[in-house]
Amino acid sequence: MRRAVRRVRFGLFERVSQRRCFFIKEALKSLLALILLAGFCELLLPEDGMRKYGRMVVGLIVLFFLVNLVMRVGQDFTLALPEVSVAGGRADPAALVAEGVNLRQRGEEQAAALTAPAVQAKVEELLQTITGTAGVQVEISTAAGQGQRVRVVLPADPGVPVEVLKRTVAAVLAMAPDQVEVKKEFAEEEGS
């Protein structure tokens, strides 16, 4: 599950970085066009003593564009600090730590909510491959204070001991086997 959370965090980072990359990509295209235009204008300058001044003006225009580009990119990278009570001009360290823990917990909850359906589908697919039974259902839930719990519903006899399934699901999701519950929704045959 931690790997899935990391993937989601990386996915969110990718979306933000894609927007920034789009901006940078467009800016670089504009810069390239400006440099080509400057080169063309430089070719049009006459071969006399004024040519060096013309080159200087074109260079200053390109330099101004670069500085402007760096300033715009720098404005996108802002750091938003959490609001914390300030006593005597200093932030309370305990409040900073509490806010950091709260922020981390909210992030983990959001990541788990985003990844749970995909993880459930992959675990269901794995269990269906292991048992050869279609219709295996996996429910991943995160109850407050209890941590993560997994419930596996088997529609038919899996042909594999339940403890093996518990250990397999626990190993795949990096959790303890006692957090995995296996429910059978079929009538067990007596005498087998």
MDAnalysis code that builds the backbone (N, CA, C; Angstrom):
import MDAnalysis as mda
import numpy as np

u = mda.Universe.empty(576, n_residues=192, atom_resindex=np.repeat(np.arange(192), 3), trajectory=True)
u.add_TopologyAttr("name", ["N", "CA", "C"] * 192)
u.add_TopologyAttr("resid", np.arange(1, 193))
u.add_TopologyAttr("resname", ["MET", "ARG", "ARG", "ALA", "VAL", "ARG", "ARG", "VAL", "ARG", "PHE", "GLY", "LEU", "PHE", "GLU", "ARG", "VAL", "SER", "GLN", "ARG", "ARG", "CYS", "PHE", "PHE", "ILE", "LYS", "GLU", "ALA", "LEU", "LYS", "SER", "LEU", "LEU", "ALA", "LEU", "ILE", "LEU", "LEU", "ALA", "GLY", "PHE", "CYS", "GLU", "LEU", "LEU", "LEU", "PRO", "GLU", "ASP", "GLY", "MET", "ARG", "LYS", "TYR", "GLY", "ARG", "MET", "VAL", "VAL", "GLY", "LEU", "ILE", "VAL", "LEU", "PHE", "PHE", "LEU", "VAL", "ASN", "LEU", "VAL", "MET", "ARG", "VAL", "GLY", "GLN", "ASP", "PHE", "THR", "LEU", "ALA", "LEU", "PRO", "GLU", "VAL", "SER", "VAL", "ALA", "GLY", "GLY", "ARG", "ALA", "ASP", "PRO", "ALA", "ALA", "LEU", "VAL", "ALA", "GLU", "GLY", "VAL", "ASN", "LEU", "ARG", "GLN", "ARG", "GLY", "GLU", "GLU", "GLN", "ALA", "ALA", "ALA", "LEU", "THR", "ALA", "PRO", "ALA", "VAL", "GLN", "ALA", "LYS", "VAL", "GLU", "GLU", "LEU", "LEU", "GLN", "THR", "ILE", "THR", "GLY", "THR", "ALA", "GLY", "VAL", "GLN", "VAL", "GLU", "ILE", "SER", "THR", "ALA", "ALA", "GLY", "GLN", "GLY", "GLN", "ARG", "VAL", "ARG", "VAL", "VAL", "LEU", "PRO", "ALA", "ASP", "PRO", "GLY", "VAL", "PRO", "VAL", "GLU", "VAL", "LEU", "LYS", "ARG", "THR", "VAL", "ALA", "ALA", "VAL", "LEU", "ALA", "MET", "ALA", "PRO", "ASP", "GLN", "VAL", "GLU", "VAL", "LYS", "LYS", "GLU", "PHE", "ALA", "GLU", "GLU", "GLU", "GLY", "SER"])
u.atoms.positions = np.array([
    [0.828, -1.196, 0.000],
    [0.000, 0.000, 0.000],
    [0.868, 1.254, 0.000],
    [2.033, 1.143, 0.691],
    [2.920, 2.302, 0.725],
    [3.432, 2.625, -0.675],
    [3.713, 1.574, -1.449],
    [4.168, 1.803, -2.814],
    [3.088, 2.494, -3.618],
    [1.843, 2.071, -3.410],
    [0.730, 2.683, -4.135],
    [0.574, 4.142, -3.734],
    [0.762, 4.431, -2.439],
    [0.670, 5.813, -1.963],
    [1.773, 6.644, -2.603],
    [2.982, 6.065, -2.688],
    [4.077, 6.787, -3.321],
    [3.773, 7.054, -4.787],
    [3.157, 6.047, -5.462],
    [2.814, 6.234, -6.864],
    [1.813, 7.362, -7.034],
    [0.829, 7.433, -6.124],
    [-0.169, 8.501, -6.219],
    [0.475, 9.841, -5.949],
    [1.317, 9.902, -4.931],
    [1.999, 11.162, -4.654],
    [2.819, 11.574, -5.864],
    [3.541, 10.610, -6.451],
    [4.325, 10.912, -7.636],
    [3.411, 11.329, -8.776],
    [2.226, 10.690, -8.889],
    [1.270, 11.044, -9.933],
    [0.774, 12.460, -9.775],
    [0.491, 12.874, -8.534],
    [0.065, 14.251, -8.295],
    [1.184, 15.215, -8.631],
    [2.424, 14.831, -8.262],
    [3.568, 15.659, -8.590],
    [3.716, 15.766, -10.100],
    [3.465, 14.637, -10.814],
    [3.570, 14.658, -12.269],
    [2.591, 15.648, -12.881],
    [1.332, 15.676, -12.378],
    [0.348, 16.599, -12.935],
    [0.790, 18.042, -12.768],
    [1.278, 18.371, -11.564],
    [1.733, 19.735, -11.307],
    [2.939, 20.041, -12.175],
    [3.881, 19.086, -12.253],
    [5.076, 19.336, -13.042],
    [4.755, 19.378, -14.532],
    [3.712, 18.675, -14.980],
    [3.327, 18.744, -16.387],
    [2.837, 20.148, -16.728],
    [2.074, 20.760, -15.818],
    [1.624, 22.128, -16.063],
    [2.820, 23.072, -16.156],
    [3.765, 22.897, -15.235],
    [4.956, 23.746, -15.258],
    [5.781, 23.462, -16.505],
    [5.891, 22.179, -16.869],
    [6.650, 21.826, -18.067],
    [5.999, 22.427, -19.304],
    [4.668, 22.458, -19.329],
    [3.986, 23.067, -20.466],
    [4.360, 24.536, -20.566],
    [4.350, 25.222, -19.432],
    [4.716, 26.636, -19.417],
    [6.156, 26.816, -19.873],
    [7.051, 26.014, -19.344],
    [8.463, 26.122, -19.699],
    [8.668, 25.765, -21.166],
    [7.948, 24.762, -21.628],
    [8.053, 24.364, -23.037],
    [7.637, 25.509, -23.955],
    [6.513, 26.145, -23.639],
    [6.053, 27.284, -24.442],
    [7.045, 28.446, -24.369],
    [7.595, 28.675, -23.185],
    [8.558, 29.762, -23.023],
    [9.822, 29.483, -23.835],
    [10.273, 28.248, -23.836],
    [11.467, 27.900, -24.612],
    [11.209, 28.027, -26.107],
    [10.002, 27.686, -26.551],
    [9.657, 27.884, -27.959],
    [9.719, 29.369, -28.309],
    [9.184, 30.203, -27.431],
    [9.214, 31.653, -27.668],
    [10.649, 32.162, -27.686],
    [11.476, 31.655, -26.757],
    [12.871, 32.064, -26.706],
    [13.600, 31.661, -27.985],
    [13.352, 30.447, -28.451],
    [13.982, 29.991, -29.687],
    [13.551, 30.865, -30.870],
    [12.259, 31.188, -30.932],
    [11.766, 32.055, -32.007],
    [12.419, 33.430, -31.930],
    [12.581, 33.964, -30.717],
    [13.212, 35.268, -30.553],
    [14.673, 35.227, -30.985],
    [15.372, 34.161, -30.629],
    [16.776, 34.043, -31.015],
    [16.903, 33.942, -32.537],
    [16.011, 33.166, -33.163],
    [16.036, 33.081, -34.624],
    [15.734, 34.431, -35.262],
    [14.769, 35.151, -34.715],
    [14.434, 36.481, -35.229],
    [15.616, 37.432, -35.040],
    [16.274, 37.341, -33.880],
    [17.435, 38.193, -33.615],
    [18.556, 37.880, -34.601],
    [18.764, 36.603, -34.867],
    [19.785, 36.224, -35.841],
    [19.455, 36.743, -37.226],
    [18.199, 36.683, -37.601],
    [17.777, 37.195, -38.910],
    [17.976, 38.713, -38.986],
    [17.595, 39.414, -37.907],
    [17.781, 40.871, -37.878],
    [19.263, 41.227, -37.961],
    [20.101, 40.429, -37.320],
    [21.536, 40.672, -37.340],
    [22.098, 40.513, -38.759],
    [21.538, 39.572, -39.510],
    [21.971, 39.395, -40.900],
    [21.597, 40.600, -41.761],
    [20.529, 41.290, -41.398],
    [20.081, 42.448, -42.166],
    [20.894, 43.710, -41.880],
    [21.672, 43.683, -40.790],
    [22.458, 44.872, -40.442],
    [23.559, 45.086, -41.475],
    [23.860, 46.354, -41.766],
    [24.925, 46.633, -42.741],
    [26.307, 46.324, -42.172],
    [27.278, 46.125, -43.053],
    [28.645, 45.803, -42.659],
    [29.431, 47.092, -42.394],
    [29.127, 47.773, -41.327],
    [29.873, 48.977, -41.001],
    [30.097, 49.035, -39.500],
    [30.517, 50.177, -38.997],
    [30.832, 50.353, -37.588],
    [29.613, 50.262, -36.686],
    [28.412, 50.424, -37.237],
    [27.187, 50.368, -36.422],
    [26.741, 48.922, -36.153],
    [27.330, 47.964, -36.835],
    [26.915, 46.562, -36.691],
    [27.094, 46.077, -35.252],
    [28.223, 46.461, -34.623],
    [28.452, 46.000, -33.249],
    [27.400, 46.555, -32.291],
    [26.923, 47.763, -32.537],
    [25.881, 48.334, -31.682],
    [24.533, 47.641, -31.929],
    [24.281, 47.298, -33.150],
    [23.066, 46.548, -33.469],
    [23.061, 45.181, -32.798],
    [24.218, 44.526, -32.824],
    [24.339, 43.229, -32.117],
    [24.098, 43.396, -30.624],
    [24.621, 44.468, -30.060],
    [24.439, 44.707, -28.628],
    [22.956, 44.898, -28.297],
    [22.241, 45.639, -29.101],
    [20.808, 45.868, -28.865],
    [20.043, 44.548, -28.968],
    [20.340, 43.761, -29.991],
    [19.668, 42.461, -30.140],
    [19.999, 41.562, -28.953],
    [21.251, 41.560, -28.514],
    [21.643, 40.767, -27.336],
    [20.927, 41.210, -26.081],
    [20.767, 42.519, -25.907],
    [20.046, 43.034, -24.740],
    [18.575, 42.615, -24.769],
    [17.976, 42.603, -25.943],
    [16.573, 42.173, -26.056],
    [16.447, 40.705, -25.656],
    [17.365, 39.859, -26.138],
    [17.326, 38.437, -25.772],
    [17.582, 38.277, -24.274],
    [18.532, 39.023, -23.739],
    [18.826, 38.956, -22.305],
    [17.623, 39.401, -21.474],
    [16.954, 40.474, -21.891],
    [15.751, 40.929, -21.193],
    [14.678, 39.840, -21.195],
    [14.511, 39.176, -22.327],
    [13.523, 38.101, -22.415],
    [13.874, 36.953, -21.464],
    [15.152, 36.595, -21.389],
    [15.586, 35.530, -20.473],
    [15.328, 35.897, -19.012],
    [15.660, 37.111, -18.630],
    [15.428, 37.561, -17.248],
    [13.938, 37.548, -16.940],
    [13.129, 38.025, -17.878],
    [11.680, 38.027, -17.700],
    [11.158, 36.595, -17.532],
    [11.681, 35.679, -18.320],
    [11.282, 34.270, -18.234],
    [11.630, 33.684, -16.873],
    [12.830, 33.941, -16.398],
    [13.255, 33.430, -15.086],
    [12.386, 34.020, -13.983],
    [12.026, 35.266, -14.094],
    [11.168, 35.889, -13.076],
    [9.788, 35.238, -13.057],
    [9.230, 34.967, -14.241],
    [7.903, 34.339, -14.296],
    [7.943, 32.910, -13.755],
    [8.981, 32.169, -14.076],
    [9.102, 30.808, -13.553],
    [9.289, 30.849, -12.049],
    [10.057, 31.794, -11.552],
    [10.283, 31.926, -10.115],
    [9.018, 32.256, -9.349],
    [8.064, 32.947, -9.969],
    [6.813, 33.274, -9.292],
    [5.949, 32.038, -9.102],
    [6.095, 31.029, -9.966],
    [5.295, 29.811, -9.851],
    [5.717, 28.952, -8.671],
    [6.962, 29.070, -8.232],
    [7.466, 28.247, -7.158],
    [7.362, 28.987, -5.830],
    [6.162, 29.013, -5.282],
    [5.955, 29.673, -4.001],
    [5.835, 28.621, -2.913],
    [6.230, 28.960, -1.731],
    [6.183, 28.063, -0.594],
    [5.108, 28.552, 0.366],
    [4.094, 27.738, 0.579],
    [3.007, 28.105, 1.482],
    [3.209, 27.366, 2.801],
    [3.485, 28.109, 3.836],
    [3.674, 27.522, 5.157],
    [2.341, 27.461, 5.890],
    [2.158, 26.443, 6.734],
    [0.898, 26.354, 7.469],
    [0.779, 27.476, 8.484],
    [-0.463, 27.866, 8.735],
    [-0.707, 28.906, 9.735],
    [-0.606, 28.289, 11.121],
    [0.223, 28.868, 11.941],
    [0.467, 28.338, 13.274],
    [0.438, 29.505, 14.247],
    [-0.019, 29.211, 15.474],
    [-0.082, 30.269, 16.482],
    [1.331, 30.755, 16.804],
    [1.461, 32.042, 16.918],
    [2.753, 32.642, 17.189],
    [2.680, 33.329, 18.550],
    [3.603, 32.946, 19.423],
    [3.654, 33.540, 20.756],
    [4.969, 34.289, 20.885],
    [4.895, 35.591, 21.073],
    [6.095, 36.395, 21.243],
    [6.938, 36.476, 19.984],
    [6.316, 36.374, 18.830],
    [7.054, 36.492, 17.574],
    [7.666, 35.192, 17.096],
    [7.525, 34.100, 17.858],
    [8.092, 32.813, 17.461],
    [6.980, 31.783, 17.337],
    [7.124, 30.928, 16.381],
    [6.147, 29.852, 16.199],
    [6.350, 28.803, 17.278],
    [5.256, 28.273, 17.774],
    [5.295, 27.235, 18.794],
    [5.710, 25.917, 18.139],
    [6.829, 25.310, 18.571],
    [7.286, 24.075, 17.938],
    [6.265, 22.936, 18.033],
    [5.566, 22.852, 19.146],
    [4.569, 21.797, 19.306],
    [3.434, 21.975, 18.298],
    [3.048, 23.233, 18.067],
    [1.984, 23.488, 17.096],
    [2.463, 23.174, 15.683],
    [3.720, 23.474, 15.386],
    [4.274, 23.136, 14.072],
    [4.288, 21.629, 13.846],
    [4.701, 20.886, 14.849],
    [4.744, 19.428, 14.740],
    [3.330, 18.869, 14.586],
    [2.394, 19.391, 15.379],
    [1.013, 18.922, 15.290],
    [0.426, 19.211, 13.915],
    [0.700, 20.390, 13.381],
    [0.208, 20.740, 12.055],
    [0.850, 19.853, 10.987],
    [2.134, 19.557, 11.149],
    [2.816, 18.673, 10.208],
    [2.257, 17.264, 10.231],
    [1.993, 16.743, 11.430],
    [1.410, 15.405, 11.553],
    [0.016, 15.382, 10.944],
    [-0.766, 16.421, 11.202],
    [-2.118, 16.517, 10.647],
    [-2.073, 16.576, 9.119],
    [-1.166, 17.366, 8.588],
    [-1.018, 17.485, 7.135],
    [-0.604, 16.154, 6.507],
    [0.311, 15.455, 7.146],
    [0.743, 14.141, 6.643],
    [-0.408, 13.151, 6.666],
    [-1.155, 13.137, 7.756],
    [-2.274, 12.210, 7.878],
    [-3.329, 12.474, 6.799],
    [-3.643, 13.754, 6.561],
    [-4.613, 14.077, 5.506],
    [-4.106, 13.647, 4.133],
    [-2.830, 13.845, 3.888],
    [-2.241, 13.423, 2.619],
    [-2.290, 11.916, 2.434],
    [-1.985, 11.170, 3.499],
    [-2.041, 9.711, 3.417],
    [-3.468, 9.226, 3.203],
    [-4.424, 9.872, 3.857],
    [-5.828, 9.492, 3.671],
    [-6.282, 9.755, 2.238],
    [-5.911, 10.902, 1.685],
    [-6.279, 11.210, 0.307],
    [-5.616, 10.240, -0.661],
    [-4.359, 9.926, -0.420],
    [-3.655, 8.990, -1.299],
    [-4.280, 7.599, -1.211],
    [-4.625, 7.166, -0.003],
    [-5.251, 5.851, 0.160],
    [-6.609, 5.810, -0.524],
    [-7.373, 6.893, -0.422],
    [-8.687, 6.932, -1.073],
    [-8.551, 6.883, -2.591],
    [-7.517, 7.511, -3.120],
    [-7.312, 7.505, -4.567],
    [-6.795, 6.166, -5.082],
    [-5.982, 5.481, -4.279],
    [-5.368, 4.244, -4.753],
    [-6.151, 2.992, -4.402],
    [-7.067, 3.073, -3.449],
    [-7.775, 1.873, -2.988],
    [-8.457, 1.104, -4.117],
    [-9.195, 1.733, -5.028],
    [-9.837, 0.950, -6.096],
    [-8.846, 0.206, -6.988],
    [-7.747, 0.834, -7.324],
    [-6.760, 0.181, -8.178],
    [-6.083, -0.974, -7.448],
    [-5.764, -0.774, -6.176],
    [-5.126, -1.828, -5.390],
    [-6.091, -2.995, -5.220],
    [-7.364, -2.693, -4.922],
    [-8.372, -3.748, -4.783],
    [-8.472, -4.567, -6.065],
    [-8.512, -3.907, -7.199],
    [-8.632, -4.609, -8.481],
    [-7.428, -5.518, -8.719],
    [-6.225, -5.045, -8.406],
    [-5.021, -5.860, -8.619],
    [-4.987, -7.054, -7.670],
    [-5.393, -6.860, -6.421],
    [-5.411, -7.973, -5.472],
    [-6.481, -8.984, -5.877],
    [-7.644, -8.504, -6.331],
    [-8.685, -9.416, -6.823],
    [-8.166, -10.237, -8.000],
    [-7.489, -9.579, -8.915],
    [-6.928, -10.268, -10.084],
    [-5.918, -11.325, -9.648],
    [-5.064, -10.991, -8.681],
    [-4.077, -11.934, -8.170],
    [-4.749, -13.136, -7.523],
    [-5.763, -12.885, -6.682],
    [-6.449, -13.980, -6.007],
    [-7.221, -14.847, -6.994],
    [-7.781, -14.248, -8.016],
    [-8.485, -15.042, -9.029],
    [-7.509, -15.921, -9.792],
    [-6.308, -15.440, -10.002],
    [-5.290, -16.241, -10.664],
    [-4.837, -17.391, -9.763],
    [-4.660, -17.107, -8.485],
    [-4.197, -18.139, -7.538],
    [-5.255, -19.212, -7.348],
    [-6.502, -18.784, -7.136],
    [-7.563, -19.748, -6.812],
    [-8.227, -20.336, -8.046],
    [-8.129, -19.675, -9.164],
    [-8.832, -20.142, -10.357],
    [-10.331, -19.922, -10.263],
    [-10.741, -19.060, -9.343],
    [-12.152, -18.779, -9.110],
    [-12.462, -17.351, -9.541],
    [-13.486, -17.192, -10.359],
    [-13.905, -15.855, -10.768],
    [-14.848, -15.280, -9.717],
    [-14.855, -13.989, -9.577],
    [-15.781, -13.322, -8.662],
    [-15.234, -13.081, -7.270],
    [-13.942, -13.270, -7.065],
    [-13.344, -12.973, -5.763],
    [-13.410, -11.466, -5.550],
    [-13.870, -11.059, -4.373],
    [-13.995, -9.631, -4.062],
    [-13.064, -9.266, -2.919],
    [-12.446, -8.106, -3.041],
    [-11.542, -7.606, -2.009],
    [-12.022, -6.219, -1.611],
    [-12.149, -6.004, -0.313],
    [-12.555, -4.697, 0.212],
    [-11.460, -4.197, 1.145],
    [-10.878, -3.069, 0.810],
    [-9.837, -2.472, 1.643],
    [-10.450, -1.277, 2.351],
    [-10.337, -1.274, 3.677],
    [-10.900, -0.163, 4.439],
    [-9.875, 0.322, 5.453],
    [-9.929, 1.601, 5.707],
    [-9.069, 2.212, 6.704],
    [-9.962, 2.825, 7.759],
    [-10.088, 2.143, 8.878],
    [-10.906, 2.656, 9.971],
    [-10.029, 3.511, 10.880],
    [-10.596, 4.583, 11.379],
    [-9.842, 5.497, 12.239],
    [-9.381, 4.772, 13.499],
    [-8.082, 4.823, 13.760],
    [-7.534, 4.220, 14.959],
    [-7.227, 2.738, 14.818],
    [-7.786, 2.046, 13.841],
    [-7.565, 0.615, 13.700],
    [-6.558, 0.289, 12.611],
    [-6.256, 1.225, 11.767],
    [-5.348, 0.963, 10.670],
    [-6.086, 0.351, 9.497],
    [-5.348, -0.251, 8.624],
    [-5.924, -0.795, 7.405],
    [-6.435, -2.213, 7.648],
    [-7.624, -2.514, 7.121],
    [-8.221, -3.851, 7.205],
    [-8.618, -4.276, 5.802],
    [-8.500, -5.571, 5.543],
    [-8.846, -6.116, 4.238],
    [-9.817, -7.268, 4.445],
    [-10.852, -7.279, 3.621],
    [-11.857, -8.340, 3.674],
    [-11.903, -8.991, 2.292],
    [-11.706, -10.319, 2.260],
    [-11.728, -11.071, 1.012],
    [-12.979, -11.945, 1.035],
    [-13.791, -11.835, -0.011],
    [-15.027, -12.616, -0.117],
    [-14.838, -13.627, -1.240],
    [-14.959, -14.919, -0.868],
    [-14.789, -16.009, -1.832],
    [-16.148, -16.552, -2.243],
    [-16.481, -16.547, -3.531],
    [-17.777, -17.049, -3.976],
    [-17.817, -18.578, -4.118],
    [-16.650, -19.204, -4.202],
    [-16.584, -20.665, -4.362],
    [-15.353, -21.163, -3.626],
    [-15.279, -22.495, -3.481],
    [-14.144, -23.100, -2.795],
    [-12.868, -22.786, -3.569],
    [-11.900, -22.141, -2.920],
    [-10.706, -21.720, -3.647],
    [-9.735, -22.855, -3.956],
    [-9.823, -23.954, -3.232],
    [-8.872, -25.035, -3.431],
    [-7.531, -24.735, -2.788],
    [-7.460, -23.636, -2.079],
    [-6.250, -23.204, -1.380],
    [-6.654, -22.920, 0.058],
    [-5.843, -23.331, 1.041],
    [-6.197, -23.035, 2.432],
    [-6.369, -21.532, 2.674],
    [-7.322, -21.212, 3.530],
    [-7.636, -19.819, 3.837],
    [-6.425, -19.103, 4.424],
    [-5.652, -19.791, 5.242],
    [-4.471, -19.170, 5.849],
    [-3.446, -18.766, 4.796],
    [-3.342, -19.564, 3.744],
    [-2.422, -19.219, 2.655],
    [-2.895, -17.941, 1.966],
    [-4.199, -17.837, 1.737],
    [-4.745, -16.625, 1.125],
    [-4.507, -15.405, 2.015],
    [-4.726, -15.581, 3.332],
    [-4.503, -14.469, 4.264],
    [-3.056, -14.006, 4.209],
    [-2.125, -14.957, 4.279],
    [-0.704, -14.598, 4.258],
    [-0.316, -13.954, 2.928],
    [-0.888, -14.451, 1.832],
    [-0.570, -13.897, 0.514],
    [-1.038, -12.449, 0.405],
    [-2.292, -12.195, 0.789],
    [-2.829, -10.835, 0.726],
    [-2.043, -9.919, 1.667],
    [-1.727, -10.428, 2.868],
    [-0.963, -9.626, 3.825],
    [0.421, -9.292, 3.277],
    [1.061, -10.252, 2.614],
    [2.393, -10.003, 2.053],
    [2.329, -9.000, 0.901],
    [1.304, -9.120, 0.058],
    [1.171, -8.207, -1.078],
    [0.929, -6.780, -0.598],
    [0.115, -6.618, 0.430],
    [-0.233, -5.282, 0.916],
    [0.657, -4.798, 2.057],
    [1.695, -5.586, 2.402],
    [2.643, -5.214, 3.461],
    [1.919, -4.921, 4.776],
    [1.171, -5.900, 5.249],
    [0.440, -5.757, 6.505],
    [0.486, -7.078, 7.259],
    [-0.046, -7.086, 8.460],
    [-0.081, -8.301, 9.277],
    [-1.233, -9.196, 8.821],
    [-1.032, -10.540, 8.848],
    [-2.097, -11.458, 8.426],
    [-3.373, -11.343, 9.257],
    [-3.272, -10.900, 10.517],
    [-4.481, -10.778, 11.336],
    [-5.356, -9.592, 10.907],
    [-4.864, -8.742, 10.007],
    [-5.665, -7.640, 9.480],
    [-6.448, -8.056, 8.235],
    [-6.287, -9.311, 7.823],
    [-6.973, -9.823, 6.640],
    [-8.053, -10.794, 7.094],
    [-9.270, -10.557, 6.636],
    [-10.415, -11.421, 6.948],
    [-10.861, -12.090, 5.656],
    [-11.047, -13.418, 5.714],
    [-11.522, -14.157, 4.546],
    [-12.904, -14.684, 4.868],
    [-13.873, -14.306, 4.044],
    [-15.264, -14.728, 4.235],
    [-15.646, -15.649, 3.089],
    [-16.255, -16.779, 3.435],
    [-16.693, -17.746, 2.430],
    [-18.184, -17.567, 2.194],
    [-18.563, -17.381, 0.949],
    [-19.977, -17.251, 0.593],
    [-20.450, -18.476, -0.182],
    [-19.985, -19.634, 0.221],
    [-20.406, -20.872, -0.413],
    [-20.595, -21.908, 0.677],
    [-21.382, -22.916, 0.386],
    [-21.634, -23.983, 1.364],
    [-20.496, -24.990, 1.302],
    [-19.822, -25.159, 2.441],
    [-18.729, -26.138, 2.473],
    [-19.308, -27.544, 2.498],
    [-18.686, -28.428, 1.756],
    [-19.162, -29.806, 1.707],
    [-18.585, -30.561, 2.895],
    [-19.439, -31.302, 3.599],
    [-19.012, -32.089, 4.746],
    [-18.358, -33.362, 4.243],
    [-17.317, -33.793, 4.939],
    [-16.673, -35.052, 4.603],
    [-15.601, -34.913, 3.544],
    [-15.242, -33.736, 3.134],
    [-14.186, -33.581, 2.135],
    [-12.864, -33.377, 2.824],
])
